[in-house]
Amino acid sequence: MIDMVEKEDNIISEEEAAQYDRQIRLWGLDAQKRLRGSRVLLVGLGGLGAEVAKNLILAGVKGLTLLDHEQVTEESRRAQFLIPVDSLGQNRAQASLERAQFLNPMVEVKADTDRVESKPDEFFLQFDAVCLTGCSRDLMVRVDQLCANKKIKVFCGDVFGYHGYMFSDLGKEYHYVEEKPKIVKATEETNDGPEAKKAKVDPNETTMVKKTASFCSLKEALEVDWTSEKAKASLKRTPADYFLLQVLLKFRTDKGRDPHPASFAEDSRLLRQIRDDVLDGLGVSTDLLADDFVSYCFSEMAPVCAVVGGVLGQEIVKALSQRDAPHRNFFFFDGLKGSGVVDYFGCK
């Protein structure tokens, strides 16, 4: 059964109906009501975070909390469009607040300048969905496990140079509806032969089909036993970006930051060393990531942020509205393959 949780003030007003007219026509009034009753936590206001914030605010969620303790730098100011040019040195969440709120006054947008690591478990439980960007592996696993127990939807994402990814965990039993063409059954009175008696698809009519999907946790997705026969069989269809993500998350854990252009030579050497250690530890060949991978994973590139942020924002909207089939569980983007080239990796 589709969860139709009614919250106190998710009734669509005339003003909201006008604002969201196109969306209501696209995915229906009930889906928009679910969005209107949802509160989302977005961690990290880098280039990817700004894209996700924009998409969620325009979609019309109830509230969006922007959580980021970092200060605006020249790099972050170039990477995202919500930060004014004169905000150097200010907190990124606070600096992004005014422009984010201006996108849609009907959405309650808040800025939180605390470190996400300092937040108690109870903080995350007040939201319907949590989106983590720029976070450590340990923190993402912690929040995912915590929210899974309370059936709170969790999303993770990052952009590293030409590469980007998103991960979603909607729980072991996620319900949604999907619009399908209506099947018209032949009537008993039909006497025009066997073909006329067959069920036919009516392109002018649709019906809503209830479906269920199951998601694995982030911990399970990152700790696949690649020495098992089942995993070995799926290795050829697993994008190299899955293993690149493992390397970059290990770099983030070890250094407390992402690879930076100012220390390109040193970080490149360390990335190759981490690649060898991580892939050896996973039981796969280091040839999965050629030595030149280090040339394409520095900084947040705005076009990649736009693509990955569009997909990530769309998946959050679909999950909150419970409309249309979700991705399971990873989405990877490789800008070197050309615009719009994507790879999927689903864990079960």
BAZAVEX-429964 format. One record per residue: y, x, z of N, C-alpha, C in turn; residue number from 1. Coordinates in steps of 0.02 Angstrom, whole numbers, padded with zeros to 5 digits. Each point is the difference from the previous one (the first is absolute). Example, Ala and Ser with C-alpha at 12.3 -4.5 7.8 and 13.67 -1.06 7.14 Angstrom:
ATOM     n_py     n_px     n_pz    ca_py    ca_px    ca_pz     c_py     c_px     c_pz   num
ATOM   -00284    00660    00390    00059   -00045    00000    00060    00045    00000     1
ATOM    00053   -00018   -00036    00059    00042    00003    00055   -00039    00037     2
end
This chain:
ATOM     n_py     n_px     n_pz    ca_py    ca_px    ca_pz     c_py     c_px     c_pz   num
ATOM   -00060    00042    00000    00060   -00042    00000    00062    00044    00000     1
ATOM    00048   -00017   -00041    00062    00039   -00004    00041   -00012    00063     2
ATOM    00023    00055    00030    00040   -00003    00061    00068   -00028   -00015     3
ATOM    00014   -00059    00026    00064   -00034   -00013    00042    00000    00063     4
ATOM    00004    00057    00034    00036    00004    00063    00072   -00022   -00010     5
ATOM    00019   -00052    00036    00067   -00026   -00005    00043    00030    00055     6
ATOM    00052    00033   -00017    00044    00030    00050    00063   -00043    00006     7
ATOM    00035    00012    00054    00053   -00046    00021    00049   -00017   -00055     8
ATOM    00024    00050   -00036    00055   -00013   -00047   -00017    00024   -00070     9
ATOM   -00060   -00013   -00023   -00018    00021   -00068    00008   -00056   -00051    10
ATOM    00035   -00054    00019    00014   -00054   -00047    00052    00024   -00050    11
ATOM   -00012   -00011   -00063    00046    00022   -00052    00060   -00046   -00004    12
ATOM    00060    00027    00009    00061   -00039   -00005    00019   -00006   -00074    13
ATOM    00050   -00043   -00013    00023   -00008   -00069    00028    00066   -00027    14
ATOM    00036    00036    00043    00028    00064   -00021   -00055    00050   -00017    15
ATOM   -00052    00002    00041   -00057    00045   -00014   -00038   -00022   -00062    16
ATOM   -00007   -00065   -00009   -00035   -00025   -00059    00036    00022   -00063    17
ATOM    00066    00001    00002    00038    00023   -00058   -00007    00076   -00008    18
ATOM    00003    00037    00056   -00006    00072   -00002   -00067    00023   -00027    19
ATOM   -00054   -00034    00022   -00067    00020   -00018   -00032   -00045   -00053    20
ATOM    00041   -00033   -00039   -00026   -00048   -00048   -00051    00031   -00047    21
ATOM    00015    00058   -00027   -00045    00032   -00048   -00066    00018    00033    22
ATOM    00003    00025    00062   -00061    00019    00035   -00042   -00060    00017    23
ATOM    00033   -00054    00021   -00037   -00061    00016   -00036   -00027   -00061    24
ATOM    00033    00004   -00058   -00032   -00022   -00062   -00059    00046   -00018    25
ATOM    00006    00064    00019   -00051    00049   -00017   -00061   -00006    00044    26
ATOM    00010   -00002    00067   -00059    00000    00043   -00005   -00060    00047    27
ATOM    00046   -00047   -00004   -00006   -00063    00037    00038   -00001    00066    28
ATOM    00014   -00060    00023    00039   -00010    00061   -00036    00024    00062    29
ATOM   -00065   -00013    00005   -00038    00021    00059    00000    00076    00008    30
ATOM   -00007    00035   -00055    00000    00073    00002    00069    00026    00023    31
ATOM    00054   -00032   -00024    00067    00021    00020    00011   -00015    00074    32
ATOM   -00028   -00055    00024    00006   -00016    00072   -00034    00053    00043    33
ATOM   -00058    00023   -00023   -00034    00052    00039    00041    00064    00001    34
ATOM    00030    00017   -00057    00045    00058   -00002    00058   -00010    00048    35
ATOM    00030   -00060   -00002    00059   -00015    00039   -00015    00002    00075    36
ATOM   -00063   -00006    00019   -00019    00002    00070   -00026    00067    00023    37
ATOM    00006    00053   -00042   -00031    00064    00015    00051    00054    00019    38
ATOM   -00018    00040    00049    00041    00057    00020   -00038    00065   -00015    39
ATOM    00037    00048   -00028   -00031    00062   -00024    00034    00059    00032    40
ATOM   -00040    00050    00019    00026    00064    00023   -00009    00051   -00056    41
ATOM    00054    00033   -00019   -00001    00052   -00051    00019    00066    00032    42
ATOM   -00045    00047    00001    00011    00066    00029    00015    00050   -00055    43
ATOM    00057    00034    00005    00019    00052   -00048    00047   -00025   -00053    44
ATOM    00062    00025    00002    00051   -00022   -00049    00016    00056   -00049    45
ATOM   -00053    00029   -00029    00010    00046   -00055    00005   -00039   -00065    46
ATOM   -00013    00033   -00055    00005   -00034   -00064   -00049   -00057   -00007    47
ATOM   -00062    00011    00022   -00050   -00053   -00005    00017   -00058    00047    48
ATOM    00020    00016    00062    00018   -00051    00048    00056   -00045   -00025    49
ATOM    00049    00030   -00033    00056   -00040   -00026   -00023   -00049   -00053    50
ATOM   -00046    00021   -00044   -00027   -00044   -00051   -00038   -00058    00031    51
ATOM   -00041    00014    00050   -00039   -00052    00033    00047   -00049    00035    52
ATOM    00050    00027    00035    00048   -00042    00035    00034   -00048   -00049    53
ATOM    00022    00026   -00056    00033   -00042   -00050   -00045   -00057   -00023    54
ATOM   -00062    00016   -00015   -00046   -00051   -00026   -00017   -00053    00052    55
ATOM   -00006    00019    00063   -00016   -00048    00052    00060   -00045    00016    56
ATOM    00058    00030    00001    00061   -00039    00015    00013   -00051   -00056    57
ATOM   -00006    00021   -00062    00012   -00045   -00056   -00054   -00055   -00003    58
ATOM   -00061    00016    00023   -00053   -00050   -00001    00012   -00054    00052    59
ATOM    00037    00015    00054    00018   -00051    00048   -00044   -00004    00062    60
ATOM   -00019    00059    00028   -00036   -00002    00063    00047   -00024    00055    61
ATOM   -00027   -00018    00057    00041   -00024    00056    00042    00057    00028    62
ATOM   -00032    00056    00015    00036    00055    00029   -00031    00067   -00020    63
ATOM    00042    00051   -00004   -00022    00067   -00017    00032    00050    00048    64
ATOM   -00042    00038    00035    00025    00053    00045   -00009    00067   -00034    65
ATOM    00055    00037   -00006   -00001    00067   -00031   -00003    00051    00056    66
ATOM   -00055    00037    00004   -00010    00048    00054   -00001    00071   -00028    67
ATOM    00047    00041    00023    00004    00069   -00024    00045    00040    00048    68
ATOM   -00025    00055    00025    00040    00041    00047    00036    00058   -00035    69
ATOM   -00015    00012   -00063    00026    00058   -00035    00072   -00010   -00024    70
ATOM    00034    00056   -00010    00069   -00002   -00024    00003    00006   -00076    71
ATOM    00055   -00025   -00027    00012    00004   -00073    00013    00072   -00020    72
ATOM   -00038    00024   -00050    00010    00066   -00029    00021   -00008   -00073    73
ATOM    00019    00054   -00031    00017   -00003   -00071   -00059   -00025   -00041    74
ATOM   -00060    00022    00017   -00060   -00020   -00037   -00013   -00075    00009    75
ATOM    00002   -00025    00062   -00014   -00070    00011    00054   -00045   -00030    76
ATOM    00062    00025   -00001    00054   -00039   -00029   -00009   -00008   -00076    77
ATOM   -00028    00051   -00031   -00013   -00004   -00072   -00062   -00043   -00015    78
ATOM   -00047   -00001    00047   -00064   -00033   -00013    00003   -00076    00006    79
ATOM    00049   -00026    00038    00001   -00073    00010    00071   -00028   -00006    80
ATOM    00003   -00063   -00019    00062   -00032   -00021    00034   -00041    00054    81
ATOM   -00031   -00007    00058    00030   -00041    00053    00049    00041    00043    82
ATOM   -00003    00065   -00005    00043    00043    00041    00065    00015   -00036    83
ATOM    00058   -00016    00030    00065    00016   -00031    00010    00076   -00005    84
ATOM    00042    00020   -00046    00010    00072   -00012    00033    00036    00058    85
ATOM    00035   -00036    00043    00035    00031    00056   -00039   -00003    00065    86
ATOM   -00067   -00007   -00004   -00040   -00011    00060   -00039    00062    00022    87
ATOM    00018    00058   -00026   -00035    00062    00017    00001    00011    00075    88
ATOM   -00060    00012    00028   -00006    00012    00072   -00012   -00061    00042    89
ATOM    00010   -00059   -00028   -00012   -00062    00036   -00075   -00016    00002    90
ATOM   -00020   -00046    00042   -00069   -00022    00003   -00017   -00038   -00065    91
ATOM   -00058    00012   -00028   -00018   -00030   -00065   -00007   -00075    00003    92
ATOM   -00030   -00026    00053   -00009   -00072    00006    00068   -00035    00008    93
ATOM    00042    00029    00043    00066   -00030    00012    00043    00004   -00062    94
ATOM   -00004    00056   -00036    00041    00009   -00060   -00022   -00047   -00056    95
ATOM   -00064   -00021    00001   -00026   -00044   -00052    00011   -00074    00015    96
ATOM    00019   -00016    00061    00001   -00069    00023    00048   -00044   -00039    97
ATOM    00062    00022   -00010    00051   -00043   -00031   -00019   -00021   -00071    98
ATOM   -00020    00048   -00041   -00018   -00016   -00069   -00064   -00041   -00003    99
ATOM   -00047    00013    00046   -00062   -00039    00001    00015   -00072    00017   100
ATOM    00042   -00011    00050    00017   -00068    00019    00038   -00036   -00055   101
ATOM    00041    00036   -00037    00040   -00030   -00054   -00045   -00027   -00056   102
ATOM   -00060    00027   -00007   -00045   -00023   -00053   -00018   -00074    00008   103
ATOM   -00006   -00022    00063   -00019   -00070    00014    00020   -00018    00072   104
ATOM    00057   -00033    00008    00023   -00018    00068   -00047   -00046    00037   105
ATOM   -00047   -00032   -00034   -00046   -00046    00033   -00056    00035    00038   106
ATOM   -00008    00064   -00012   -00051    00040    00034    00032    00037    00059   107
ATOM   -00033   -00001    00057    00024    00036    00059   -00022    00073   -00005   108
ATOM    00047    00044   -00014   -00015    00071   -00007    00026    00038    00061   109
ATOM   -00044    00039    00031    00019    00038    00059   -00015    00074   -00011   110
ATOM    00037    00043    00034   -00012    00072   -00002   -00022    00024    00069   111
ATOM   -00052    00040    00001   -00026    00029    00062   -00001    00076   -00009   112
ATOM    00034    00037    00044    00007    00072   -00009   -00049    00041    00042   113
ATOM   -00049   -00033    00031   -00049    00037    00041   -00051    00035   -00043   114
ATOM   -00035    00047    00030   -00057    00031   -00034   -00059   -00049    00002   115
ATOM   -00034   -00008   -00055   -00056   -00047   -00002   -00054    00021    00048   116
ATOM   -00009    00066    00010   -00052    00025    00045    00012   -00020    00072   117
ATOM    00063   -00015    00017    00017   -00017    00069   -00009   -00074    00016   118
ATOM   -00014   -00039   -00051   -00006   -00072    00009   -00067   -00018    00034   119
ATOM    00002   -00044    00050   -00062   -00022    00032   -00039   -00047   -00045   120
ATOM   -00063   -00010    00015   -00042   -00044   -00041    00030   -00069   -00009   121
ATOM    00030   -00026    00054    00027   -00068   -00002    00054   -00009   -00053   122
ATOM    00035    00054   -00016    00054   -00005   -00049   -00026   -00023   -00068   123
ATOM   -00056    00027   -00022   -00026   -00016   -00066   -00029   -00070   -00004   124
ATOM   -00019   -00028    00057   -00034   -00065    00000    00046   -00059   -00009   125
ATOM    00066    00012   -00004    00047   -00056   -00009    00012   -00015   -00074   126
ATOM   -00033    00037   -00045    00010   -00008   -00072   -00061   -00030   -00034   127
ATOM    00012   -00030   -00058   -00054   -00027   -00040   -00029    00053   -00047   128
ATOM    00040    00050   -00016   -00022    00055   -00043    00038    00063    00020   129
ATOM   -00034    00056   -00005    00030    00065    00015   -00010    00045   -00061   130
ATOM    00054    00031   -00023   -00003    00045   -00058    00023    00069    00023   131
ATOM   -00043    00050   -00007    00013    00067    00024    00010    00048   -00058   132
ATOM    00059    00032   -00003    00012    00052   -00050    00023    00063    00036   133
ATOM   -00020    00057   -00027    00021    00063    00029   -00030    00015    00068   134
ATOM   -00057   -00030    00016   -00030    00007    00066   -00061    00047   -00002   135
ATOM   -00017    00026    00059   -00058    00044    00005   -00064   -00040   -00006   136
ATOM   -00053    00034   -00017   -00066   -00032   -00006   -00020   -00032    00067   137
ATOM    00008    00037    00054   -00020   -00026    00066    00037   -00063    00018   138
ATOM    00065   -00003   -00014    00039   -00059    00016   -00023   -00059   -00043   139
ATOM   -00011    00011   -00064   -00021   -00055   -00044   -00067   -00028    00022   140
ATOM   -00046    00044    00018   -00066   -00023    00023    00008   -00039    00066   141
ATOM    00042    00025    00044    00010   -00034    00064    00028   -00071   -00010   142
ATOM    00052   -00005   -00041    00032   -00065   -00011   -00048   -00047   -00037   143
ATOM   -00037    00026   -00048   -00047   -00041   -00037   -00053   -00029    00046   144
ATOM   -00028    00041    00044   -00051   -00024    00046    00028   -00051    00049   145
ATOM    00061    00014    00024    00032   -00045    00048    00013   -00069   -00032   146
ATOM    00028    00000   -00060    00017   -00063   -00033   -00061   -00038   -00024   147
ATOM   -00053    00036   -00017   -00061   -00034   -00022   -00027   -00046    00054   148
ATOM    00006    00021    00062   -00025   -00040    00056    00039   -00065    00008   149
ATOM    00062   -00001   -00025    00043   -00059    00007    00011   -00035   -00068   150
ATOM   -00038    00021   -00050    00004   -00030   -00067    00070    00006   -00030   151
ATOM    00032    00057    00013    00065    00015   -00030   -00012    00043   -00062   152
ATOM    00032   -00016   -00054   -00011    00034   -00063    00035    00068    00001   153
ATOM   -00035    00051   -00025    00026    00069    00002    00002    00029   -00070   154
ATOM    00055    00034   -00015    00009    00033   -00064    00026    00071    00012   155
ATOM   -00023    00047   -00040    00024    00069    00004    00018    00023   -00070   156
ATOM    00049    00045   -00005    00019    00025   -00065    00042    00063    00005   157
ATOM    00000    00038   -00053    00041    00061   -00004    00010    00019   -00073   158
ATOM    00051    00040   -00011    00013    00031   -00065    00007    00075    00009   159
ATOM   -00038    00037   -00039    00002    00073    00002    00013    00024   -00071   160
ATOM    00062    00013   -00018    00016    00023   -00067   -00018   -00051   -00053   161
ATOM   -00045    00019   -00046   -00022   -00045   -00053   -00055   -00049    00022   162
ATOM   -00023    00008    00062   -00057   -00039    00024    00021   -00049    00055   163
ATOM   -00035   -00056    00002    00012   -00049    00053   -00062   -00041    00012   164
ATOM   -00002   -00030    00059   -00058   -00042    00017    00021   -00056    00046   165
ATOM   -00042   -00050    00005    00005   -00051    00052   -00071   -00019    00022   166
ATOM   -00004   -00020    00063   -00064   -00022    00029    00013   -00065    00037   167
ATOM   -00047   -00046   -00003    00007   -00063    00035   -00063   -00016    00040   168
ATOM    00010   -00027    00060   -00054   -00024    00041    00018   -00071    00023   169
ATOM   -00031   -00049   -00030    00015   -00070    00016   -00055   -00031    00043   170
ATOM   -00046    00042    00026   -00050   -00025    00045   -00068   -00011   -00032   171
ATOM   -00048   -00013    00041   -00069   -00010   -00024   -00009   -00066   -00036   172
ATOM    00045   -00048    00013   -00006   -00065   -00032    00069   -00027   -00016   173
ATOM    00024    00018   -00059    00067   -00021   -00022   -00006   -00058   -00050   174
ATOM    00034   -00055    00015   -00003   -00059   -00043    00062   -00006   -00043   175
ATOM   -00010   -00020   -00062    00057   -00009   -00046   -00020   -00052   -00052   176
ATOM    00050   -00022   -00039   -00013   -00046   -00054    00020    00031   -00067   177
ATOM   -00035   -00019   -00052    00013    00027   -00066    00003   -00058   -00050   178
ATOM    00049    00001   -00043    00008   -00053   -00050   -00045    00014   -00060   179
ATOM   -00041   -00050   -00018   -00046    00008   -00055    00007   -00059   -00048   180
ATOM   -00014    00011   -00065    00001   -00057   -00047   -00050   -00052    00021   181
ATOM    00017   -00063   -00007   -00043   -00054    00021   -00057   -00011   -00050   182
ATOM   -00060   -00009    00027   -00058   -00014   -00042   -00008   -00075   -00007   183
ATOM    00002   -00024   -00060   -00006   -00072   -00013   -00071   -00016   -00021   184
ATOM   -00033   -00042    00039   -00068   -00018   -00016   -00002   -00056   -00052   185
ATOM   -00049    00003   -00042   -00009   -00052   -00051   -00022   -00066    00033   186
ATOM    00023   -00055   -00027   -00018   -00066    00027   -00068   -00021   -00028   187
ATOM   -00032   -00045    00036   -00066   -00024   -00021    00003   -00039   -00066   188
ATOM    00060   -00028   -00014    00006   -00041   -00060    00004    00041   -00064   189
ATOM    00007    00068    00007    00008    00041   -00059   -00065    00000   -00041   190
ATOM    00006   -00016   -00063   -00058   -00003   -00044    00008    00044   -00062   191
ATOM    00040    00054    00009    00015    00042   -00058   -00044    00062   -00003   192
ATOM   -00057   -00002    00029   -00046    00057   -00004    00005    00044    00062   193
ATOM   -00044    00051    00005   -00004    00043    00059    00063    00039    00015   194
ATOM    00037    00023   -00051    00061    00038    00011    00053   -00040    00037   195
ATOM    00005   -00065   -00016    00050   -00042    00031   -00015   -00012    00073   196
ATOM   -00065    00006    00020   -00020   -00014    00068    00010    00060    00047   197
ATOM    00016    00058   -00028    00010    00060    00041    00067   -00003    00035   198
ATOM    00002    00030    00061    00063    00004    00037    00048    00046   -00038   199
ATOM    00064   -00018   -00001    00050    00037   -00037    00059    00019    00046   200
ATOM    00034    00054   -00019    00059    00022    00037    00061   -00033   -00028   201
ATOM    00039   -00032    00044    00062   -00032   -00021    00058    00047    00015   202
ATOM    00030    00032   -00051    00054    00049    00012    00063   -00031    00029   203
ATOM    00006   -00065   -00002    00060   -00034    00025   -00005   -00020    00073   204
ATOM   -00060    00007    00029   -00009   -00018    00070   -00032    00057    00039   205
ATOM    00020    00008    00063   -00028    00052    00042   -00022   -00030    00066   206
ATOM   -00042    00037    00035   -00022   -00021    00066    00001    00061    00046   207
ATOM    00010   -00012    00065    00003    00054    00049   -00070    00011    00029   208
ATOM   -00024    00062   -00005   -00066    00018    00024    00006    00043    00063   209
ATOM   -00033   -00020    00054    00002    00038    00062   -00052    00056   -00004   210
ATOM    00023    00061    00020   -00044    00058   -00003    00007    00041    00064   211
ATOM   -00048    00045    00010    00000    00044    00059   -00014    00071   -00022   212
ATOM    00036    00047    00030   -00010    00071   -00014   -00008    00038    00066   213
ATOM   -00038    00055   -00003   -00011    00041    00059    00028    00070   -00011   214
ATOM    00034    00027    00050    00032    00065   -00006   -00029    00049    00052   215
ATOM   -00004    00063   -00019   -00020    00051    00048    00062    00029    00034   216
ATOM   -00010    00034    00054    00056    00030    00037    00021    00064   -00034   217
ATOM    00060    00024    00018    00024    00063   -00027   -00044    00058    00022   218
ATOM   -00023   -00003    00061   -00045    00053    00026   -00063    00004   -00043   219
ATOM   -00029   -00057   -00015   -00061   -00001   -00041    00015    00026   -00070   220
ATOM    00058   -00018   -00027    00018    00020   -00068    00011    00075   -00006   221
ATOM    00026    00031    00053    00014    00072   -00002   -00058    00042    00023   222
ATOM   -00051   -00032    00029   -00056    00038    00027   -00065   -00016   -00037   223
ATOM    00004   -00009   -00065   -00059   -00013   -00041   -00046    00062    00002   224
ATOM   -00064   -00011    00007   -00049    00054   -00002   -00018    00015   -00072   225
ATOM    00034    00050   -00029   -00008    00015   -00070   -00065    00037   -00016   226
ATOM   -00040    00014    00052   -00065    00031   -00011   -00055   -00052   -00009   227
ATOM    00016   -00064    00014   -00049   -00053   -00008   -00010   -00015   -00074   228
ATOM   -00058   -00026   -00016   -00016   -00015   -00070    00047   -00054   -00028   229
ATOM    00016   -00049    00040    00044   -00054   -00022    00069    00027   -00017   230
ATOM    00027    00044    00043    00066    00029   -00012   -00001    00046   -00060   231
ATOM   -00053    00039   -00007   -00005    00045   -00058    00002   -00039   -00065   232
ATOM   -00032   -00058    00000   -00003   -00041   -00060    00068   -00027   -00019   233
ATOM    00044   -00010    00049    00066   -00027   -00014    00053    00053   -00009   234
ATOM   -00019    00064    00006    00048    00054   -00003    00037    00004   -00067   235
ATOM   -00036   -00013   -00055    00030    00007   -00066    00055   -00053   -00012   236
ATOM   -00006   -00057    00032    00051   -00052   -00009    00051   -00001    00057   237
ATOM   -00002    00050    00043    00049    00007    00053    00057    00044   -00024   238
ATOM    00061   -00024   -00001    00056    00040   -00025    00012    00062    00042   239
ATOM    00020    00054   -00032    00014    00063    00036    00055   -00009    00052   240
ATOM    00043   -00051   -00011    00054   -00012    00047   -00025   -00019    00069   241
ATOM   -00060   -00026    00005   -00029   -00015    00065   -00008    00065    00040   242
ATOM   -00023    00052   -00032   -00010    00065    00033    00067    00036    00010   243
ATOM    00046   -00010   -00047    00067    00027    00008    00033   -00029    00063   244
ATOM   -00011   -00065    00011    00028   -00032    00059   -00028    00032    00064   245
ATOM   -00064    00015    00001   -00030    00032    00058    00033    00067    00014   246
ATOM    00014    00037   -00052    00032    00066    00007    00071   -00007    00027   247
ATOM    00038   -00047   -00029    00070   -00009    00020    00006   -00027    00071   248
ATOM   -00046   -00043    00021    00001   -00025    00069   -00017    00056    00049   249
ATOM   -00045    00045   -00020   -00016    00057    00043    00060    00047    00005   250
ATOM    00035    00010   -00055    00061    00041    00001    00051   -00030    00048   251
ATOM    00008   -00066   -00004    00048   -00035    00043   -00019    00007    00074   252
ATOM   -00065   -00003    00013   -00023    00008    00069    00012    00071    00025   253
ATOM   -00015    00049   -00041    00006    00070    00021    00072    00023    00006   254
ATOM    00043   -00021   -00046    00069    00024   -00003    00051   -00048    00031   255
ATOM   -00020   -00063    00010    00047   -00050    00026    00052   -00021   -00050   256
ATOM   -00013    00012   -00064    00046   -00018   -00055   -00039   -00001   -00065   257
ATOM    00033   -00018   -00054   -00030    00002   -00067    00020    00064   -00036   258
ATOM   -00035    00019   -00053    00021    00059   -00039    00072   -00007   -00023   259
ATOM    00039    00055    00006    00071   -00003   -00015    00018    00052   -00053   260
ATOM    00043   -00019   -00048    00018    00047   -00053    00032    00065    00026   261
ATOM    00034   -00003    00057    00033    00060    00026   -00051    00053    00022   262
ATOM   -00061   -00020    00013   -00052    00047    00019   -00060   -00007   -00047   263
ATOM    00016   -00004   -00065   -00051   -00015   -00050   -00056    00053    00000   264
ATOM    00017    00064    00000   -00051    00052   -00004   -00047   -00002    00059   265
ATOM    00029   -00003    00060   -00041   -00002    00061   -00042   -00063    00004   266
ATOM    00032   -00058   -00015   -00036   -00063    00004   -00054   -00005   -00053   267
ATOM    00011    00029   -00059   -00050   -00001   -00053   -00062    00038    00021   268
ATOM    00011    00058    00030   -00056    00040    00025   -00039   -00038    00053   269
ATOM    00036   -00031    00046   -00033   -00037    00054   -00038   -00061   -00028   270
ATOM    00030   -00034   -00049   -00033   -00059   -00030   -00067    00019   -00032   271
ATOM   -00001    00057   -00035   -00063    00022   -00031   -00052    00017    00053   272
ATOM    00022    00031    00054   -00045    00017    00054   -00028   -00064    00033   273
ATOM    00044   -00048    00011   -00022   -00064    00029   -00047   -00036   -00047   274
ATOM    00015    00003   -00066   -00045   -00032   -00049   -00070    00028    00007   275
ATOM   -00006    00066    00004   -00066    00031    00005   -00036   -00022    00064   276
ATOM    00036   -00001    00055   -00030   -00018    00064   -00020   -00074    00002   277
ATOM    00046   -00043   -00024   -00013   -00072    00004   -00057   -00020   -00047   278
ATOM    00001    00023   -00062   -00051   -00021   -00047   -00068    00030    00018   279
ATOM    00000    00061    00026   -00063    00029    00024   -00027   -00042    00058   280
ATOM    00044   -00021    00044   -00020   -00041    00057   -00027   -00067   -00021   281
ATOM    00025   -00027   -00055   -00023   -00065   -00025   -00064    00007   -00041   282
ATOM   -00018    00061   -00017   -00061    00011   -00038    00008   -00012   -00074   283
ATOM    00062    00009   -00026    00012   -00008   -00072    00030    00065   -00027   284
ATOM   -00002    00007   -00066    00024    00061   -00032    00076    00006    00003   285
ATOM    00024    00060    00011    00073    00012    00000    00028   -00007   -00071   286
ATOM   -00044   -00001   -00050    00023   -00008   -00069    00030   -00069   -00013   287
ATOM   -00010   -00047    00047    00029   -00067   -00008    00076    00003   -00002   288
ATOM    00028    00052    00031    00073    00010   -00001    00014    00070   -00027   289
ATOM    00022    00005   -00062    00016    00064   -00030    00058    00033    00037   290
ATOM    00005    00066   -00007    00051    00037    00037    00071   -00025   -00013   291
ATOM    00012   -00027   -00060    00069   -00021   -00016    00019   -00066    00032   292
ATOM   -00044   -00030    00041    00018   -00064    00032    00062    00009    00044   293
ATOM    00011    00061    00024    00057    00012    00045    00067   -00008   -00035   294
ATOM    00000    00003   -00066    00063   -00006   -00037    00026   -00071   -00005   295
ATOM   -00041   -00049    00020    00018   -00069   -00013    00001   -00045    00062   296
ATOM    00002    00029    00060   -00004   -00041    00060    00055    00016    00051   297
ATOM    00058    00022   -00025    00057    00015    00044    00053   -00054   -00007   298
ATOM    00027   -00023    00055    00056   -00048    00004   -00019   -00070   -00023   299
ATOM    00045   -00047    00013   -00009   -00069   -00023    00039   -00009   -00065   300
ATOM   -00034   -00017   -00054    00033   -00012   -00064    00015   -00074   -00005   301
ATOM    00063   -00016   -00013    00023   -00069    00000   -00041   -00045   -00047   302
ATOM   -00016    00021   -00062   -00039   -00044   -00044   -00070   -00015    00029   303
ATOM   -00031    00049    00032   -00065   -00011    00030    00006   -00047    00060   304
ATOM    00054    00008    00039    00013   -00045    00055    00006   -00072   -00024   305
ATOM    00033   -00009   -00057    00009   -00068   -00027   -00066   -00031   -00019   306
ATOM   -00044    00039   -00032   -00065   -00027   -00021   -00044   -00016    00060   307
ATOM   -00008    00049    00044   -00044   -00009    00058    00030   -00053    00048   308
ATOM    00067    00002    00008    00032   -00049    00043   -00006   -00071   -00028   309
ATOM   -00001   -00006   -00066   -00009   -00066   -00031   -00069   -00027    00014   310
ATOM   -00051    00042   -00007   -00068   -00021    00013   -00010   -00015    00075   311
ATOM    00024    00045    00042   -00008   -00008    00072    00035   -00063    00025   312
ATOM    00062   -00011   -00023    00036   -00060    00019   -00035   -00063   -00024   313
ATOM   -00026    00002   -00061   -00036   -00057   -00028   -00062   -00016    00040   314
ATOM   -00037    00052    00021   -00061   -00011    00039    00016   -00030    00069   315
ATOM    00055    00021    00030    00019   -00030    00065    00019   -00073   -00009   316
ATOM    00037   -00015   -00053    00019   -00069   -00014   -00062   -00043   -00013   317
ATOM   -00047    00025   -00039   -00062   -00037   -00013   -00039   -00013    00064   318
ATOM   -00003    00051    00043   -00038   -00007    00062    00031   -00050    00047   319
ATOM    00066    00001    00006    00035   -00046    00045   -00001   -00072   -00026   320
ATOM    00004   -00007   -00066   -00001   -00067   -00030   -00070   -00026   -00011   321
ATOM   -00050    00045    00007   -00071   -00016   -00011   -00011   -00029   -00070   322
ATOM    00035    00029   -00047   -00004   -00023   -00069   -00020    00058   -00045   323
ATOM   -00051   -00010   -00041   -00025    00046   -00050   -00042    00056    00031   324
ATOM   -00043    00028   -00043   -00048    00050    00023    00034    00065    00019   325
ATOM   -00016    00028    00058    00029    00064    00022   -00038    00060   -00028   326
ATOM    00032    00059    00003   -00035    00063   -00015   -00043    00019    00060   327
ATOM   -00058    00030   -00013   -00042    00027    00054   -00020    00071   -00021   328
ATOM    00012    00049    00039    00050    00002    00053    00058    00046   -00020   329
ATOM   -00015    00047   -00045    00050    00049   -00021    00029   -00017   -00069   330
ATOM    00063    00020   -00008    00032    00002   -00066    00030    00070   -00007   331
ATOM   -00014    00033   -00055    00027    00067   -00011    00041    00000   -00065   332
ATOM    00055    00036    00002    00041    00008   -00060    00008    00074   -00015   333
ATOM   -00012    00019   -00061    00008    00069   -00023    00051    00000   -00056   334
ATOM    00061    00022    00015    00054    00000   -00049   -00012    00047   -00058   335
ATOM   -00046    00048    00008   -00014    00047   -00055   -00039   -00033   -00056   336
ATOM   -00032   -00055    00014   -00039   -00035   -00051    00044   -00046   -00042   337
ATOM    00062   -00008    00020    00045   -00044   -00037    00016   -00062    00040   338
ATOM    00055   -00032   -00018    00023   -00059    00036   -00052   -00055   -00002   339
ATOM   -00013   -00027    00059   -00045   -00058    00005   -00073    00018    00004   340
ATOM   -00018    00064   -00002   -00070    00020    00006   -00020    00000    00073   341
ATOM   -00050   -00039    00018   -00019   -00006    00070   -00075    00008    00007   342
ATOM   -00022    00016    00061   -00071    00005    00016   -00012   -00039    00063   343
ATOM   -00059   -00030    00007   -00019   -00038    00059   -00062    00031    00031   344
ATOM   -00004   -00004    00065   -00059    00023    00035   -00014   -00049    00056   345
ATOM   -00054   -00037   -00004   -00015   -00050    00052   -00057    00023    00043   346
ATOM    00007   -00005    00066   -00054    00018    00046   -00029   -00064    00029   347
ATOM   -00064   -00001    00011   -00033   -00060    00025   -00039    00016    00063   348
end
